[in-house]
Structure formats: structure tokens, C-alpha cells
Amino acid sequence: MAPRRYLNFDLLLDQEGDGQYQALVTGSPLGETPSVRFRLPFDATTLENLLLKLDPGRSGTRRLGGTPQAQAAMDFGGPLFEAVFRDEMLLAWSRSMDRARERGDGLRLRLRLSDAPAIAGLPWELLYDERVNAFLAQSERTPVVRFLDLPRPPRPIAVDGPLRILVVISSPTDLEELDVEAEWARIQEALAPKMADRVVVVDRLPEATLTELGRWLRQHPTHVVHFVGHGDFDQRIREGVIYFQDDRGRSKAVTSSVLGPFLRDHDPLRMVVLNACRSARTDLVDPYGGMAQGLVQQDATAVVAMQFPISDRAAVAFTGAFYGALVDGLPVDQAASSARKALLADYADEWATPVLFLRSPDGDIFQQVHAPADDDEAGDLLDGATGGATGGDGDAASPQEADAGTDDDDRDDSVDEPGGGEPDGPVPAGPSTPSADAVRATAVLPATPAETAPRGFSYTHPVRPEAVAGPRARPSAPPPSRPASAPPSSGSPVAGPPPTGRAVPPPAARPRRRLLVLGLAGAAALIVVLAVVGAVSLLGDEPGGGGGNGGGEPEAVLPRSEPLTESQLLVAAGTSQRDQHLWLLDLDSPASAVKITHGTTREWIPVLSPDRATVVFARDRGDGVAELMAAGAADGAGVRPFFADGPPGECAGTMLRPAWFPDRDELVVPCTDTSGVAHLVVVDLAGELLGTLDPPAELGPLATLGDPTISADGSAVVVWGNAAAPAAGGSLYVVDVASGGWSLLRAGDREEYSDAVFSEDGARLAFRQDTGGGNFRVVVAPITESGLGAGTVVAAAPGKDQDPMFSADGTEVVYGHVDPRQNGLRQELRVVSVTGGPFRPVQPPGGLDFLSVPAWSRR
């Protein structure tokens, strides 16, 4: 769609008293200045009833297609249009439309409402011309903007590169909880195609405080600040507010006069987007008392705010369409109209919720937005994208909800369709201290002698991290007390034969282990040692074995149950992202699924232990942060926090989906610290940090880590990583557990490889590959002595095929499928053979949707 040129139709509304108003044209293509006097065409009761229908937050109802809101929009907008656009005013409007059409231009309606504050808060975007059965604001030919004529009109900024958006997601602990990680994932999902094309860079403010915002703006050029959080109009001070957080996480009401100076002094900034309830509302007396209006007065060129509450998915649809139109070169008012149309298909009652406030003479506030011209400039993006390191919850970092699609024609399709192939054998690795680009381009897997590692990988030229002194210190307190014995139950936390049969020493005597990772400096090779002091098992001992808790009874750190059968898997299902819990589902009789967790917050991303008797999963702590938990796999008995004393510092920010070592009682967990730095940590089943397998400095560092999987012999971790979120799509890396060396398995500079998982026998690797345009397919590739062999595409329907998981016998794969026609709201589960062919669908429990990844075997 080409950018439009616009002529202005400036309409000034003036309050004359006693409910009387004047509408005066102060500028038009005709140069005429007609005026009309009018009253609102509603009595007080009718107006209140209409506003109640239009505002779901006031009426207590949610917006759904076909509801009375659609009729209320016409009942409000039609009479309002007729009251203002009549007689000479209607003639001037019609002739101006004709003049614009003759020139091939659009006609921008600029509403000047500052002199009529009593009616400035009405939803003027609903102006409805019954003669042509059209809302003005729905058409790109007639965008409706609220224009504030202020001194010093801004100049458009020459971006000369990608549009840089800073997302601030605020969920104070004393206000209604926001699912902040899901919000972050939705924004990434909405902008994924533009991020993949490298015309948008999205960063996330590590902490939603004014102090952190000021620090960020001092250090990073930012064109748009996008706020997600709570908003209101404070009647006591007669000002709009949005709620940031204080240093203790509680709410801090911020007015435009407080936020404005932070934004005004940042020269590249041109726009603020407020995804906060009633952030467009204004005072009945002070026209600049509203949050959006006040920010415009404080020098913001454009502000998009919400005059009603907006649903999560509608916000995603609007965000993606709006920013996409901006970076395509459309002026901001045309972009807003285009995005409103994007809401019509599935969110028809919410299309008028976003409001555009503008003080620029036209909508051309950004110029020269484009992708980096070369790799050097792309490298600059790595340095400026540190805020994206915040990651997200398991769904986001999978990335389940944050999908980085691309439609580049020159992407490297290194996995072929069924019957295709790819070159086998190693590609020489890069120099010992390569650049980030060199790492992405050259690091590969060399051949592995079958007799030494029949199902693993070897690393003759890995990229290794810099030398470190060891993991961050943890309190030396003994491990938490163990669950007491429970009555016999399939989910009771009782000991059983552990996979390794190793004895468990008493808690006070159990030694602490540390994984020591040394590095490679220049051309000098350093010895990398994995120091393991004491061979222990934390799942229990064989009956009658030694050790235990001093009384001869074996000790159980995590609850266990009878192992799942080969046809059983765990799924997360519910009615919404916030309302999902774990279900035990049998593929032979899916209708008999049993709900096994019953937490008060959402529970999702289950991961099974190697013996299929224990599950770890994510549960919201209640403040929007995911916490790893443990439960008996069969019935969910004995659920308790995985980290009884709180997570290690490396995981104090977020914890994502872990993977379970098959040969010892340990997990590898991707997570971030409070500063947003990504880590790959190794923990034992008592929640003790054993060490880190962090990426080397040469990789960027990686902005996001997620979805690890561990080879059958425990020697290798394959993990998804994004070296420059969102400039790069996402790559698969291989980590040598013994040495800490990192190698590139699948480079995703402009596309994405993710969701990798080993089969139980280590013979295959399944993963998700992006095919452009927001579509993904599932590929299963054999592991050979030369590395990863030619892949078979087992799922390639239009939409998103994602999160594959092997069956216990390795013959089938279950995966999630999101149909684009469902707008990403529903996920199906499908089972297919590892050799491809038709899939069979898995039905969710009655009335629910599958909302997270399945667990059929260990990762």
C-alpha cells in the first residue's frame, strides 16, 4: 500500500456555554471558513447509556463480535455527524472530499478540541456518515486525528535505519496482575515479520521504573516508547495517570508533567503509544489534563492512546498493523487508519478504541526507515538491543507466542523437503576469537567417531566462553527439608529406583558441586575441566541400598508417581493464557483427560523426567514472574516450589523451559538475571546451582536463550538463541557440557530455527524452521557421524507448526499447530510419524484449548 498525501480539513470546536457549541472550519482545500452551532443530539440519559455500551470497562461486559456495541457505535456516531456536518459545513466537507479525490489525495480531518473540553473526551472516532454507510476513521482516505496546535511544530526525524521501539511493561504488585511476559511475547509476535526484516528493533525496559527509563534514554536512541500497563484518570488531581513501579515493585502514579521531561529531552523520540485503559481520557475543564494530551503538550509529536479498555489480542492486531504500516513508509495517521481496519475482521467492536493525538502539521513523523545496509550496521544493532535480553516466559522464549517470521527470498533453507538433502560433513570453524558474525557464519559440528560417541557430538573447534572464576556464590545453607512420606498414591513423593542407582548422602553431608568453565584466549588453548565432587543421586536409592536420611529410608527430593505409559502425555490447557493448568491425556482416550494441577495462577510448559515419573513446570508466582515447580506426573500430588529458597541470582529475572539430563539428576535451565542478561545454568534436583554454560562473549552476548534439549549420552546441549534480538531470527547452538564450548548448528540470521528436541535414543533431532511470512514447519533430522543429516519435513501446513516432542519410543512426534485463520488464538495438537505422512489430531479436554507445549518424553 502506497503512502497517501493528505489535504487538511481543520475543524475547531468551541464551547459557548449552556450546552451550546460552535464548529468552525479553520482550514480546508477550499479556503472557506463555514461554521455551525450545534448541541449534542442526545439527552444525558441516552448519552450515558450509549457510552456504557461502547465502554466494556464501564458496562462490565467484554467486546465480542455481533454485540450491541456495533449498533451503539452507529447510534452515537451517526447523529453526532449530522449535528456537526450540516448545511454549509456538510457542503464544505463534500466539496473538500471532491477536491482531494481529483488530486488523488486523502482528506485528513483534524479535530481541534482544546476549546471544548466538556466534549473532548467523547469518542469522535465514531463519526458515521449514514449517506455512504461509513465511519470516517475506518478509511485511509479520511483519517481522523485529534490535533493540538502548539508552538514549535516538530520536524520529521530522519531515522536512517530501523525504527527503534522501547517497550515498558509495568505490573505493580498492588494492582491487578498483568501477565507481563505474555504481553512481551504478544508484542514480539505482532512485530515478528518486521523484526525479521530488520526494519524494527524492539527493546524491553528491564525494570518499569522512571529511574530505569531515564538511564535507558541516556544510553540508547529511541524513536517510540510503547507503554503497557494500568492507566486511569485521577479525579482528585484532575489528571490522567499511568502506573510505573517503584523500587519495591509497588505502583507509582505518573502524570504527563512527570513523564514529559524524561521524553522531551530525548531528541530521537517522536511517538508514545499508551496501551493503558482510558489513557486518552481528558478533563472536563483542562484540555491538557489527560495523559495523552499532556504528553503532546510536553513535546511528544504523536501519542496513540486508548479511550476504552482494549483486549489483549486486539492490542496485538493493532500493534502489528500500526508499526508495520509505519515502517512501510505510511504517515502516522494513515497507519492508524490502516491498523483500525486490521481490527475489523475479528475485533470489530474495538476498532475505535485507539486514538491518535498529533501536533505535527502532517503525519510524516518518520523518514528513511529501512533495514541495515550491511553487516557492520547489523553489528551496531547488536549493541543497541540489550533490552531485548529480558526474554519472556516459556511460551515467549520457545518462542511460542513470539514468532520471528520472514519472507526474505534469499534465506538459507538448509533443511530440504522430504527426499531432499544437504551437504554432510564439517565446515571449517572460524578463528579462535571470531567476531559475532563469524561465529554465526562458520561454527559447525565436526565428525564424531561412532565408537566414542555413537549418538552425540564432538567439538574439535568449539567457540569457548571467557575464563570465569566459577558460578555466582550461593548461600551455603543445607538443602531444604524433604517432603514427608505420603499415603500410597500414584503421585506420592516416595522414592523409587533412580536411573543411575547411586546412593544419596544425608543432607548435611552431601557435597556441593560446581561446574567450572574455563575459556579460550587468543590462539592458546586452555584446559577445560568439568569438576564433579561426589557422585550422588537426588531421586532416591534402590530399596535396601545405603545412604538415605540416616534411618535407612531412601530420600526423595522431587515427588514421583508411576511412570507414564507410552500413550500418555502432559498438556497445558484452559480457557485463556491466564487460566491454564496441566492435564494428563492419553492419546488412546483423550476424552478422559484428567486435570492434575489446581493452582490459583496459570501453570504451563511441563517437562518430564527421564523416568517419566516427575514433572517440572512453570507456575506464575502471582506477580507475573514464572517459577519452576515440581509435581508427581500422574496426579499432580506433592506440588512444591522447585527452588525452595528462591532461584539463584542468574535466574532472578525469568526462568524458562528446562531440560533434564538423562544420565544424572540435573537440569539445565535458560533464564535471565535482574539486569536482563541471559544465562544457561545447571542445577541439581535440590535447586542448588552447579554452574553455568553461558555463551561466549564473541556471540554478542546472546540476547535470549530458550528451549534447551540434551543428547542421550548427556554430553551435548542444543539450545535456541537469538544473538541480536530482534535483528536476527534465532539460531540453534550446540554446547559441549564437558568443555563449555559453543558451536553453531543452524544459523538463523534472517530466519529462525528453534524448539529443538532430541529423540529419547538420541538418533534424531526435531526442530522448528521458519518458512517466511510468519509460517513455520517441523523438521526431523537424523544425527550422523558428520553432524546433522538431511531433514524430513513432517509438518508444513500454512500457519505455525511448533514445539515438537518425540514419543517415548521415538516413532512419532506431537506438535502444536496455530491456524492463521484463527488469528493465533487457538492451538491444535497433532501427532505425526517421524517419517512424515498424514497427522492425526488430538482433541483437548471439553471446552478448553491447548495453550502451551506438550510433554511426551524428556527434553
C-alpha positions, -999 to +999 in steps of 0.1 A: +000+000+000+015+033-011+017+063+013-010+089+007-008+126+005-034+144+025-052+177+025-063+190+058-098+198+069-094+216+102-125+217+124-123+238+156-150+231+182-157+259+207-178+257+238-202+286+241-220+277+273-253+261+283-246+230+262-242+251+230-211+246+208-198+261+176-180+241+149-157+263+127-136+253+097-102+270+102-087+255+071-098+234+041-088+227+005-115+253-005-101+280+018-136+287+031-145+290+068-181+280+073-194+274+108-224+259+125-238+260+160-249+227+175-259+208+206-252+172+213-280+152+197-285+132+229-301+139+263-279+130+293-295+096+299-292+085+262-256+096+261-248+078+293-264+046+280-245+048+247-212+053+265-219+024+287-224+001+257-193+015+240-170+011+270-167-025+282-149-014+313-179+006+324-205-018+313-187-048+328-190-067+295-163-079+271-164-069+235-175-097+212-185-096+175-222-091+169-228-074+203-248-042+209-216-022+208-216-022+170-251-008+169-243+017+196-214+029+176-237+039+147-263+052+171-237+075+186-216+084+155-245+090+131-264+117+150-231+133+160-220+136+124-254+150+114-253+176+142-219+189+131-218+183+094-249+200+082-258+230+060-227+249+049-204+226+069-216+195+051-212+213+018-177+223+026-168+188+037-183+172+005-165+197-018-133+192+000-136+155-005-142+161-042-111+183-044-089+157-026-102+129-049-095+150-080-059+153-069-056+117-059-052+127-022-069+119+010-087+144+033-074+144+069-100+155+095-081+174+122-103+179+153-093+208+174-110+201+207-090+222+232-117+249+234-144+224+241-131+202+270-166+191+280-170+171+248-133+165+240-135+131+258-163+118+235-153+090+210-152+113+179-135+085+160-171+071+157-183+099+134-205+080+110-218+093+076-250+074+071-252+087+034-224+064+025-227+039+054-191+046+065-172+056+097-148+083+087-119+070+108-121+035+092-110+048+059-074+057+050-090+084+027-104+102+057-082+097+088-094+113+120-068+128+143-070+149+174-049+179+166-032+201+192-020+233+178+011+241+199+041+263+195+073+250+178+058+223+155+081+193+153+102+183+124+101+148+110+131+127+121+153+110+095+156+076+111+182+063+086+179+027+098+154+006+117+127+020+139+137+016+175+109+009+199+113+007+237+086-014+254+078-006+290+057-032+307+045-023+342+026-047+365+028-033+401+023-058+428-005-038+444-026-035+413-044-062+392-018-085+379-007-082+343+007-112+325+038-092+316+057-120+299+027-128+277+024-091+269+060-090+259+055-121+238+025-107+221+043-075+211+072-096+197+046-118+179+029-087+164+062-073+152+080-105+143+078-100+105+093-065+107+119-076+132+129-104+109+132-080+081+154-058+104+133-027+099+122-027+136+143-031+167+123-038+199+138-035+233+123-040+267+130-018+296+145-041+323+125-025+351+094-004+347+107+025+369+113+061+359+149+058+370+155+029+346+137+048+319+159+078+323+190+056+323+179+038+292+172+070+273+206+084+282+223+054+266+201+043+237+185+062+208+148+055+209+121+066+184+090+052+201+081+045+237+054+018+240+039+016+275+018-014+286+002-012+320-026+003+340-039+038+335-067+059+350-080+094+354-074+107+390-103+128+399-085+142+429-058+159+409-079+160+377-051+145+357-046+112+338-020+088+352-002+057+342+013+034+368+050+028+367+066+008+396+087+020+425+119+003+436+099-022+456+076-031+427+046-012+440+026+012+419+038+048+413+012+071+397+029+091+370+013+121+353+023+137+320+040+165+338+063+140+355+069+117+325+071+145+300+106+158+309+120+123+305+107+121+270+110+157+259+148+158+262+154+127+242+159+141+207+152+110+186+118+104+203+088+112+182+059+090+194+044+075+226+020+045+225+000+040+256-017+006+259-033+016+291-070+019+300-085+053+294-052+069+287-070+091+261-095+104+286-093+141+294-106+166+320-139+184+315-122+217+323-085+213+314-080+201+278-044+190+287-054+172+318-055+138+301-023+117+299-021+116+261-029+153+257-004+163+284+024+143+267+017+161+235+018+194+253+051+182+268+065+180+232+056+145+221+050+147+183+023+119+183+006+099+210-016+068+205-037+062+235-068+041+244-102+057+251-117+024+262-101-008+276-087-030+248-084-068+248-050-084+246-054-099+211-069-067+197-039-048+210-017-073+193-035-069+160-034-032+162+002-030+172+014-053+144-006-035+117+003+000+131+040-004+133+041-024+101+025+005+083+048+030+098+080+012+087+064+007+052+066+045+050+029+054+057+023+086+076+012+080+112-025+089+106-027+066+076-010+039+096-036+044+124-065+041+099-049+010+084-045-006+118-081+002+127-091-018+097-070-047+109-092-048+139-124-051+119-122-088+110-120-103+145-123-073+169-150-053+151-162-036+183-127-024+193-116-006+161-123+029+176-105+023+209-071+036+197-070+074+194-043+094+176-032+128+191-010+148+168+008+181+169+027+177+137+013+196+107+011+162+089+016+126+097+051+123+083+069+120+116+094+093+105+115+092+073+140+068+059+131+038+080+150+009+065+169-023+073+207-021+079+226-018+047+254-042+057+267-065+083+286-037+101+254-018+106+237-051+117+265-054+143+255-020+156+221-033+162+236-060+185+250-033+207+217-014+209+194-043+215+204-052+251+169-045+264+156-074+244+175-097+267+147-098+291+134-129+274+100-140+285+081-169+298+084-203+284+059-196+257+077-164+247+112-178+247+103-210+229+093-188+212+057-200+214+039-166+213+068-146+199+074-158+164+100-142+142+089-149+107+104-135+075+096-136+038+131-129+026+137-147-007+174-152+000+172-171+033+193-202+037+169-231+035+194-256+049+168-283+055+151-296+025+116-310+018+111-348+021+135-366-002+159-336-003+193-334+013+220-312+024+258-314+024+272-337+050+304-333+068+321-305+087+327-269+076+359-254+090+353-234+121+362-198+124+393-183+141+398-189+178+384-155+187+359-147+159+335-118+157+298-124+164+292-125+126+320-150+121+306-172+149+271-172+133+286-179+099+312-206+105+310-225+137+298-260+129+299-296+142+329-318+132+327-355+127+324-378+157+338-413+159+309-436+164+327-458+189+333-428+213+300-410+210+275-431+190+247-406+194+265-374+205+286-346+190+322-338+194+338-304+193+373-301+178+370-263+172+343-250+196+339-214+205+345-212+242+335-186+268+360-164+285+376-178+317+354-173+347+360-179+384+330-201+387+293-196+393+280-169+414+281-177+451+250-191+467+242-193+504+258-224+519+227-234+538+217-270+537+192-282+511+155-277+522+138-304+542+123-332+521+086-339+518+073-363+544+061-397+534+026-395+520-002-421+519+001-445+490-009-427+458+002-425+423+016-391+430+031-396+464+066-383+469+081-417+475+115-430+464+119-454+436+147-469+416+167-440+403+180-441+368+216-444+380+212-463+412+235-440+431+232-436+469+221-403+484+241-390+513+224-372+542+217-335+535+243-322+558+270-345+543+261-341+506+289-322+490+282-291+468+292-294+432+304-267+409+307-268+372+339-249+363+341-235+328+373-221+315+379-204+282+400-200+251+421-168+249+436-159+216+454-189+200+463-205+233+442-235+242+433-238+278+422-269+296+385-271+303+376-292+333+343-304+345+348-308+382+323-331+399+328-338+436+308-367+447+286-389+426+251-385+440+215-391+431+187-370+443+157-390+432+164-418+457+182-451+462+174-486+453+154-504+480+177-516+507+206-495+495+229-475+516+227-438+524+194-421+528+184-399+557+200-417+585+171-440+592+176-464+563+148-449+542+156-436+508+153-399+503+131-382+476+138-347+466+110-344+440+076-361+440+073-392+419+045-413+406+041-444+385+058-437+351+035-426+323+027-451+297+039-446+261+005-432+251+003-407+279+015-371+277+011-339+297-005-308+282-014-273+293-050-264+286-075-239+296-098-211+286-072-184+283-034-178+287-040-168+323-063-198+330-044-229+321-033-259+340-017-293+334-038-322+322-028-359+319-040-370+285-040-405+270-039-405+232-059-437+232-087-420+250-082-382+250-118-375+262-108-390+296-081-363+303-075-356+339-066-322+354-036-327+376-027-292+388-050-268+405-030-237+413-046-202+416-023-188+388-015-203+354+005-234+351+022-244+319+053-257+299+056-291+315+089-311+312+091-348+321+119-365+340+139-393+322+119-420+340+086-402+332+076-402+368+082-365+377+073-332+360+087-297+364+066-269+350+061-232+352+037-215+376+031-178+380+042-166+414+014-141+414+035-111+403+037-122+367+070-140+371+072-177+362+086-200+388+097-236+382+077-261+402+077-299+406+048-324+408+040-361+405+034-367+369+004-389+372-019-370+395+000-338+405+004-347+442+032-331+462+035-300+442+060-276+457+084-249+445+115-262+428+137-235+444+126-237+480+149-208+490+144-188+458+162-190+425+199-183+421+208-148+411+213-159+375+176-167+373+162-139+394+146-123+363+129-151+344+132-189+342+122-206+310+116-242+299+144-265+313+158-298+300+166-329+320+200-347+318+194-384+311+224-397+329+224-377+361+199-359+383+204-324+370+186-298+349+198-272+325+177-240+327+177-210+304+170-178+324+178-142+329+191-122+358+175-089+370+196-069+345+182-089+316+214-109+309+207-144+296+223-175+313+223-212+308+225-227+343+229-262+356+210-271+388+205-303+408+171-315+420+175-297+453+176-264+435+214-260+440+233-241+414+261-263+400+274-238+375+267-221+341+272-229+305+269-193+294+275-183+258+309-168+250+314-131+247+321-135+210+284-143+204+272-109+213+263-120+240+231-138+231+202-116+239+178-145+245+181-182+253+154-208+254+143-243+246+174-265+255+175-302+248+201-327+259+216-356+239+210-392+250+245-395+264+243-362+283+273-347+265+257-320+244+230-294+249+213-279+218+197-246+227+179-219+208+195-184+209+190-150+195+222-132+190+207-098+183+171-098+192+152-088+172+177-083+144+184-120+140+157-146+137+172-172+161+198-200+157+204-234+172+237-238+191+254-269+204+271-267+238+297-293+249+288-300+285+324-311+294+342-281+279+316-254+278+324-249+241+297-234+218+292-243+182+266-231+157+242-259+144+217-239+123+223-202+116+191-181+117+204-146+107+173-138+088+150-166+098+146-188+128+155-223+139+141-232+173+121-256+195+148-283+191+144-316+209+164-349+208+146-382+205+150-405+235+176-426+218+195-396+205+191-407+169+171-377+157+167-340+163+133-323+157+131-286+154+110-257+140+121-238+109+106-206+098+095-205+062+086-168+059+055-148+063+050-159+099+048-196+089+068-224+105+073-261+098+085-290+118+116-309+106+130-342+119+167-348+110+189-378+117+221-373+138+250-388+119+288-391+125+291-359+105+266-339+125+230-333+115+218-351+084+192-342+058+159-334+073+124-346+067+096-321+069+068-338+089+046-307+093+043-278+069+007-266+069+001-229+065+005-213+099+027-221+128+038-257+134+058-256+166+071-272+197+077-308+185+081-335+211+091-371+204+071-401+217+089-423+242+096-449+215+108-422+191+085-432+163+061-402+164+062-365+171+035-344+187+035-307+178+013-276+181-004-260+151-018-225+150-041-218+121-036-183+108-073-181+102-079-183+139-056-153+144-033-172+166-059-177+193-063-215+191-036-241+191-042-276+179-021-307+188-012-331+161+007-364+160+027-375+130+052-402+122+089-392+122+089-402+085+061-378+077+027-385+063-008-376+075-013-363+110-039-373+135-054-345+156-055-346+194-087-333+209-084-310+240-104-316+272-140-305+268-145-268+263-108-260+266-079-250+243-043-262+242-023-232+253+012-244+258+037-270+248+032-308+253+054-331+273+056-367+259+092-375+269+121-357+285+136-328+266 
